Amino acid sequence: MLLALGQVWTYFRQGGPIMWPLLILSVLGLIFIIERAISYYRIKGEAAEIFSTVREALLAGDLRRAIEITESYTHPVAATLKAGLLRYDRSAEEIERAMEVVALHEVSRLERNLWILATVANLAPLFGFLGTVTGMIGSFEALAEVGLGNPKAVAAGISEALITTAAGLMIALPVQYAFNHFTSRVNHFTVSMETSAAVLLETFSEARADEALEQKKRAI
């Protein structure tokens, strides 16, 4: 373990000053990958399960129970459905608008800090290439001073160039993968919210039709 750490430190020193911003980027990437992973892990429940139980309660005429179901989940779909349920007696336009506002808020919350991962994924290889350029400049300067008689002087700059390039790519690849994975999850949640909101409006129509039919039966 100590030998591995020592080797890493050796590479870090050989990479030159560009390794410091790369280190900062790697730490930022790791921190926000963990933060986003924990945030999505805390979202409990499946969209289909949430909506099916809410729909059953609505069609049974139990609006309060439907609202309680949404409050028992920490899921974007539950928050969106709750906004619509709380406006059950309003017009379809008002209900739809309320759910859209909540859905936008939930999407914003889901996308929080993803821009940092995108920035890290973009900047890391650029800093790596910058290190490549500075390393090659150092090699040519050494070559101009000592000529071909001292290959070690030239090798130091080439080593710096290769190490920074490798470091930049090693940081960018996992961060880019994490960003793509989290973005895919956000898109999945967004589609689920849109679908559930549309179907909830249809369920409201069914529930109101059932209520009207029940009232007619009682009147007869």
N, C-alpha and C positions, 0 to 999 in steps of 0.2 A: 504493500500500500504506500509506504513511504517512498519507495523507489519510483512508483508511478507518479506520485505527487511531485517528486523531484524532477522527473522527466518533463512533466507539464510545465513546471516553473522554468526549466531550461528553454523550452520552446517559447514560453511567454517572453523571456528576456531576448531571445533571438529574433522575435517578431518585431521588436522595436516599439516606438511610442504609439503606433496605431493600435497596438494590442489593448491599450487602456480604454479607448472608446468601445472597442469590441467587447471587452469585459463588461462594461456598463450595459451595453445592449443585451448581452446574454443574461445578465441578472434581471433586467427589466422583462425580458421575454419569459423567463422562468416564473417570476412573480405573478405576472398577469395570466399566464397559462393556468397556474394553480388557482388564482382568484376566480377566473371564469369557470373552471372545472367544478369548483366548490359551489358556485352560484347555480349552475345548471343541475348539479347533483341534488340540490335542495328542492328542486321542482318535483313535487310528488304527484303521482296519478297519471292516467292516460286520458287523452282528449275524448276518445270514443266512450270510455267508461264513465267519465264525468257527464258527458252529454246524455248518455242513455238513462242514467239515474235521474237527471234533471227532467228529462222528457217524461219519464214514467210518473214523477211527482206532479208535473203540470197536467198531464192528461187525467190524473186521478183527482184533479181539482185542488191540490195542496200546494199553493204558491209559497207559503211560509217554509214548507219542507224543502222545496226546490232551492230557495235562497240559502237555507241552512247547509244544503249539500255543497253549494259553491263555496261557502265559507270554510268548509272542512278541508279544502284543497289549496295548496300554494302553487297553482298552475295558471298560466296566462289565459287559458280557455275559461277557467272557472271565474276569473276576474271579469272577463268580457261578458260571460253569460249573466253574472250577477248584475252588471250595469243594465242589461236589458230586462231582467226580472224585476228590478226595483221600479221600472217604468211600465209595468204590465198594462196599466189603464191608459197610457198615453197613446198617441198616434204611432203608426209604423215608422214614420219619418223621424220622430223624436227618439224612438227606441233605437233605430239604426244609427242615428247620429251619436247617441250616448255610447253605444258599443264601439263605434269607430274611434271616439276620443280615448276610451280606455285601452283599446287595442294598440293605438299609436303609442300610448304611454308604456304599455308592456313591451312593445318592440324596442322602444328607446332604452328601456331597462335591460333588455336582453342583449342589445348591441353595445352596452357600456364597456369601454376600455378595449373593444376590438380594434379600434383605430391604432392603439399603441402596438398591438401585435403586428398589424399591417405595416406600420412604420419601421419596426425592428426588422421585419422580414425584408423590407426594401433597402434599409440603410446598411445592414450587416455586410452583404456582398459588395456594396459600394465602398465601404471602408476597407474591405479586403483588397479590392482592386487598387485603392489609393495606396495601400501598403505595398502592393506589387510594384506600382510606379516608383514610389520612393526607394524601395529596395533596389530596383534596377538602376535608378539614378546613382545610388551609392556604389553599385558594382562598377558602373562605367567611370565614375570618379576615381575609384581605386585602380581600375585598369589604366586610366590615363596617368596616374602617379607612378605606379610600380611596373606597369607593363604586364607581359604574360609570364614574367619570372616568378611571381608570387600568387599562385592560384587561390591561396587561403583568403587573401584580401578581397578577391572578387567573389568567392564563395559565400562570404558573410552577407553581402547584399542580396545574392540570389536566394539564400536561405530565408532572409527576412521576407522577400517577395512571395515565396511559396507558402510560408507559414501563415502570413496574413490572409492570403487568398483562401487557404484551407479553413482557417478559423472563421472567416466571414461566411463561407458556404455551410460550415458545420452549425453555425448559429441560425442561419436563414432557413435551412431545410426543415427542422422540427417546428420552428415558429410558424412558417408558412403552412405546414400541415395542420397545426393546431388552429390557425386562423380559418382555414378552409373547413375544418371539421365543425368549429363553433358556428361559422356562418351557415353551414348546412342545417344545423340544429335550429338556428333562429328562423330560417326559411320554413322549416317544418312546423314550428310553432305558429308562424304567421299564417300559413295555409290552414292550420287547424282552427285558429281563431276566426278567420274569414268564413270557413265552412260552417262552423258551429253557430256563428251569428246569423247566417242566412237560414239555416235549418231551424233556429230558435223562432224566427219570425213566422215560419210556416207552422211550427208547433203552437204558437200563440193563436193563429187562425183556427187550427183544429180545436184547441181548448175552448176558444170562444164559441165555436160552432156547437160543441158538445154542451156548453152551458146554456146556449139559446135553446137547443133541442130539449134539454132537461126542464127548462122553465116552461116551455110549451106543453110538455107532458103534464107538468104539475097544474098548469092552467086548465087543461082538459079534465 
